Amino acid sequence: MELHSQTSDTPESRRLLEAQLRECFGRVVYSHKTHEKCADILLARLAMIKLWQMILSAVTTGGFIATVFDEGYTAAMLGAAVSTILLVLNAYTKDYDLGELAQKHRQAAADLWLIRERYLSLITDLAMGEKTIELMQVERDVLLKDLHAVYSGAPSTTYEAYRKAQKALQECEDLTFSDEEIDAFLPKALKRSPSR
């Protein structure tokens, strides 16, 4: 057993573990930002729906008030049409709670933030070289299980949100990371490429 520990904690095994941790870190960075963007999109959509609900309610009320004061058939038809649109919009918001879904994305982002920081700490520990590789492998495996638990409970993200996350992180490729791209997310002391 002692021989296994000595042979497994080599510079090559540390390099391979670092490569895996960096890739996982990059993915979590993107997932975190994508869930944040999903929440932003849903909250903006909810705000727009609420605005339209108020506008349509005002038009509907105006149409029916005009009918009461005998202002004609056109006002009644306009009120009925707008009322129908408002009914459809209200039914949509009743069946599809955008605020609740946005909150679930915010919670997923918060959970992913913690995992992102734990990956960063593990990469730092690896760079410091003070922990054994076996201990870091155990920590990596725990992180993987925690990440799976977050993903299992998180709502699905959208392509629109991913594109917004990509833009926010100044990224152009789908979940593939060069050293330079991951370096953009890491503190200076942990970067692989020299700063320009």
C-alpha positions as a Python dict, from the first residue, in 0.01 Angstrom:
ca = {
    (1, 'M'): (0, 0, 0),
    (2, 'E'): (280, 240, 85),
    (3, 'L'): (444, 164, -251),
    (4, 'H'): (117, 250, -430),
    (5, 'S'): (104, 589, -253),
    (6, 'Q'): (459, 671, -353),
    (7, 'T'): (413, 575, -716),
    (8, 'S'): (71, 737, -763),
    (9, 'D'): (177, 1080, -631),
    (10, 'T'): (399, 1168, -926),
    (11, 'P'): (428, 1492, -1121),
    (12, 'E'): (243, 1322, -1409),
    (13, 'S'): (-48, 1214, -1186),
    (14, 'R'): (-68, 1567, -1042),
    (15, 'R'): (-69, 1712, -1393),
    (16, 'L'): (-354, 1482, -1496),
    (17, 'L'): (-555, 1566, -1185),
    (18, 'E'): (-496, 1936, -1244),
    (19, 'A'): (-619, 1903, -1604),
    (20, 'Q'): (-938, 1734, -1486),
    (21, 'L'): (-999, 1987, -1208),
    (22, 'R'): (-945, 2280, -1444),
    (23, 'E'): (-1194, 2136, -1693),
    (24, 'C'): (-1452, 2080, -1417),
    (25, 'F'): (-1390, 2428, -1284),
    (26, 'G'): (-1450, 2578, -1629),
    (27, 'R'): (-1776, 2387, -1671),
    (28, 'V'): (-1903, 2498, -1332),
    (29, 'V'): (-1814, 2859, -1412),
    (30, 'Y'): (-2033, 2836, -1721),
    (31, 'S'): (-2316, 2652, -1547),
    (32, 'H'): (-2320, 2908, -1266),
    (33, 'K'): (-2336, 3201, -1509),
    (34, 'T'): (-2595, 3029, -1730),
    (35, 'H'): (-2830, 2975, -1435),
    (36, 'E'): (-2786, 3341, -1339),
    (37, 'K'): (-2874, 3444, -1695),
    (38, 'C'): (-3178, 3212, -1697),
    (39, 'A'): (-3305, 3383, -1383),
    (40, 'D'): (-3244, 3727, -1537),
    (41, 'I'): (-3430, 3632, -1857),
    (42, 'L'): (-3726, 3490, -1666),
    (43, 'L'): (-3751, 3789, -1434),
    (44, 'A'): (-3739, 4030, -1731),
    (45, 'R'): (-4010, 3824, -1903),
    (46, 'L'): (-4219, 3828, -1584),
    (47, 'A'): (-4183, 4206, -1554),
    (48, 'M'): (-4294, 4246, -1917),
    (49, 'I'): (-4596, 4018, -1862),
    (50, 'K'): (-4698, 4212, -1551),
    (51, 'L'): (-4669, 4539, -1743),
    (52, 'W'): (-4889, 4402, -2022),
    (53, 'Q'): (-5137, 4269, -1768),
    (54, 'M'): (-5173, 4620, -1626),
    (55, 'I'): (-5206, 4779, -1971),
    (56, 'L'): (-5459, 4522, -2090),
    (57, 'S'): (-5657, 4553, -1766),
    (58, 'A'): (-5675, 4931, -1813),
    (59, 'V'): (-5787, 4896, -2176),
    (60, 'T'): (-6045, 4633, -2082),
    (61, 'T'): (-6182, 4848, -1803),
    (62, 'G'): (-6191, 5152, -2030),
    (63, 'G'): (-6381, 4957, -2296),
    (64, 'F'): (-6644, 4838, -2052),
    (65, 'I'): (-6681, 5181, -1891),
    (66, 'A'): (-6736, 5328, -2238),
    (67, 'T'): (-7005, 5065, -2300),
    (68, 'V'): (-7182, 5155, -1974),
    (69, 'F'): (-7195, 5518, -2086),
    (70, 'D'): (-7335, 5404, -2420),
    (71, 'E'): (-7025, 5494, -2622),
    (72, 'G'): (-7090, 5224, -2877),
    (73, 'Y'): (-7031, 4883, -3017),
    (74, 'T'): (-6662, 4938, -3104),
    (75, 'A'): (-6565, 5005, -2743),
    (76, 'A'): (-6748, 4691, -2630),
    (77, 'M'): (-6576, 4477, -2894),
    (78, 'L'): (-6237, 4624, -2811),
    (79, 'G'): (-6297, 4557, -2442),
    (80, 'A'): (-6404, 4198, -2512),
    (81, 'A'): (-6104, 4130, -2738),
    (82, 'V'): (-5855, 4275, -2494),
    (83, 'S'): (-6025, 4093, -2208),
    (84, 'T'): (-5978, 3764, -2394),
    (85, 'I'): (-5609, 3838, -2449),
    (86, 'L'): (-5575, 3922, -2080),
    (87, 'L'): (-5747, 3596, -1987),
    (88, 'V'): (-5497, 3397, -2197),
    (89, 'L'): (-5205, 3587, -2044),
    (90, 'N'): (-5336, 3527, -1692),
    (91, 'A'): (-5387, 3157, -1764),
    (92, 'Y'): (-5028, 3136, -1890),
    (93, 'T'): (-4889, 3296, -1574),
    (94, 'K'): (-5107, 3073, -1355),
    (95, 'D'): (-4974, 2753, -1515),
    (96, 'Y'): (-4617, 2871, -1564),
    (97, 'D'): (-4481, 3056, -1260),
    (98, 'L'): (-4188, 3251, -1400),
    (99, 'G'): (-4099, 3397, -1059),
    (100, 'E'): (-4073, 3054, -898),
    (101, 'L'): (-3869, 2919, -1188),
    (102, 'A'): (-3636, 3221, -1172),
    (103, 'Q'): (-3588, 3156, -799),
    (104, 'K'): (-3493, 2793, -872),
    (105, 'H'): (-3231, 2915, -1120),
    (106, 'R'): (-3100, 3163, -860),
    (107, 'Q'): (-3074, 2880, -605),
    (108, 'A'): (-2892, 2657, -854),
    (109, 'A'): (-2652, 2944, -929),
    (110, 'A'): (-2587, 2995, -557),
    (111, 'D'): (-2520, 2623, -508),
    (112, 'L'): (-2293, 2618, -813),
    (113, 'W'): (-2105, 2923, -687),
    (114, 'L'): (-2004, 2730, -375),
    (115, 'I'): (-1892, 2430, -581),
    (116, 'R'): (-1703, 2661, -816),
    (117, 'E'): (-1515, 2807, -520),
    (118, 'R'): (-1443, 2460, -382),
    (119, 'Y'): (-1295, 2358, -720),
    (120, 'L'): (-1083, 2672, -713),
    (121, 'S'): (-962, 2584, -363),
    (122, 'L'): (-878, 2231, -473),
    (123, 'I'): (-681, 2362, -772),
    (124, 'T'): (-498, 2592, -531),
    (125, 'D'): (-423, 2303, -295),
    (126, 'L'): (-287, 2103, -587),
    (127, 'A'): (-64, 2393, -695),
    (128, 'M'): (67, 2429, -338),
    (129, 'G'): (166, 2062, -333),
    (130, 'E'): (103, 2017, 40),
    (131, 'K'): (-180, 1762, 21),
    (132, 'T'): (-137, 1409, -107),
    (133, 'I'): (-291, 1325, -440),
    (134, 'E'): (-505, 1057, -276),
    (135, 'L'): (-661, 1315, -40),
    (136, 'M'): (-729, 1549, -332),
    (137, 'Q'): (-887, 1263, -529),
    (138, 'V'): (-1123, 1199, -237),
    (139, 'E'): (-1213, 1571, -228),
    (140, 'R'): (-1264, 1568, -606),
    (141, 'D'): (-1500, 1270, -580),
    (142, 'V'): (-1701, 1442, -305),
    (143, 'L'): (-1726, 1752, -524),
    (144, 'L'): (-1849, 1541, -813),
    (145, 'K'): (-2129, 1396, -599),
    (146, 'D'): (-2223, 1742, -470),
    (147, 'L'): (-2227, 1874, -825),
    (148, 'H'): (-2450, 1588, -935),
    (149, 'A'): (-2694, 1670, -654),
    (150, 'V'): (-2713, 2035, -766),
    (151, 'Y'): (-2765, 1942, -1131),
    (152, 'S'): (-3031, 1684, -1038),
    (153, 'G'): (-3241, 1949, -863),
    (154, 'A'): (-3175, 2238, -1099),
    (155, 'P'): (-3418, 2343, -1372),
    (156, 'S'): (-3303, 2313, -1731),
    (157, 'T'): (-3124, 2607, -1881),
    (158, 'T'): (-3189, 2757, -2222),
    (159, 'Y'): (-2969, 2820, -2520),
    (160, 'E'): (-3046, 3190, -2497),
    (161, 'A'): (-2917, 3194, -2139),
    (162, 'Y'): (-2606, 2999, -2235),
    (163, 'R'): (-2531, 3248, -2514),
    (164, 'K'): (-2570, 3536, -2268),
    (165, 'A'): (-2342, 3359, -2021),
    (166, 'Q'): (-2091, 3297, -2296),
    (167, 'K'): (-2093, 3663, -2389),
    (168, 'A'): (-2064, 3768, -2024),
    (169, 'L'): (-1761, 3543, -1979),
    (170, 'Q'): (-1613, 3649, -2315),
    (171, 'E'): (-1620, 3294, -2444),
    (172, 'C'): (-1688, 3169, -2795),
    (173, 'E'): (-1677, 2788, -2772),
    (174, 'D'): (-1928, 2542, -2628),
    (175, 'L'): (-1781, 2385, -2312),
    (176, 'T'): (-1430, 2345, -2443),
    (177, 'F'): (-1162, 2536, -2263),
    (178, 'S'): (-809, 2624, -2356),
    (179, 'D'): (-560, 2709, -2082),
    (180, 'E'): (-599, 3076, -2171),
    (181, 'E'): (-978, 3062, -2132),
    (182, 'I'): (-960, 2894, -1792),
    (183, 'D'): (-675, 3127, -1696),
    (184, 'A'): (-916, 3417, -1754),
    (185, 'F'): (-1122, 3280, -1463),
    (186, 'L'): (-831, 3199, -1227),
    (187, 'P'): (-626, 3428, -1002),
    (188, 'K'): (-290, 3537, -1144),
    (189, 'A'): (-87, 3299, -924),
    (190, 'L'): (-276, 2997, -1063),
    (191, 'K'): (-255, 3086, -1431),
    (192, 'R'): (-63, 2852, -1659),
    (193, 'S'): (19, 3102, -1931),
    (194, 'P'): (231, 3408, -1855),
    (195, 'S'): (39, 3733, -1827),
    (196, 'R'): (56, 3967, -2122),
}
